[in-house]
């Protein structure tokens, strides 16, 4: 199955008492993309998703029980290796959750890992557009969502927050409006969904 087919399979299940339809959509999107990347790059999905194997199995079992067998062969107690930057970002996200729920802890780990990818964050989460990422942040990371009142690109915003907390000056401009590189932080984030791209590439290859 390609990434789009994995997404469809995950979303086929019935009621999900632990989350609403939007949360399920987000998890299914990033999980489908992470599985596709793990196959392509020949690495564990633990590394592409950012969840240890036990938490990954628990999450899939709770949200998509019909798909739990996919991960039966994943060894227990396998954790992703985190860089110092990712660990700092994870701390920021963990401290900024709305309800400190278990699902939000998993979202924090996933976002911290997917921020290490090269595309816009909404793309690297497998989402359809940037607005979906905004909804995710508003719902589960309310404090951070409110702090990003100027709608800065999320990866830029996260690392600016980290640098502020550590006392490091990330830029020299007195205000964002006076910065010569304004578009880098606030420019357009349009583009193609990575799930759509994977599906198109699979169709071309078949």
Secondary structure as GFF3:
##gff-version 3
##sequence-region A 1 206
A	DSSP	alpha_helix	3	10	.	.	.	ID=ss1
A	DSSP	alpha_helix	21	41	.	.	.	ID=ss2
A	DSSP	alpha_helix	45	49	.	.	.	ID=ss3
A	DSSP	alpha_helix	53	63	.	.	.	ID=ss4
A	DSSP	three_ten_helix	65	71	.	.	.	ID=ss5
A	DSSP	alpha_helix	84	95	.	.	.	ID=ss6
A	DSSP	alpha_helix	102	114	.	.	.	ID=ss7
A	DSSP	alpha_helix	121	124	.	.	.	ID=ss8
A	DSSP	alpha_helix	130	140	.	.	.	ID=ss9
A	DSSP	alpha_helix	142	147	.	.	.	ID=ss10
A	DSSP	alpha_helix	154	165	.	.	.	ID=ss11
A	DSSP	three_ten_helix	176	178	.	.	.	ID=ss12
A	DSSP	alpha_helix	182	186	.	.	.	ID=ss13
A	DSSP	alpha_helix	194	205	.	.	.	ID=ss14
###
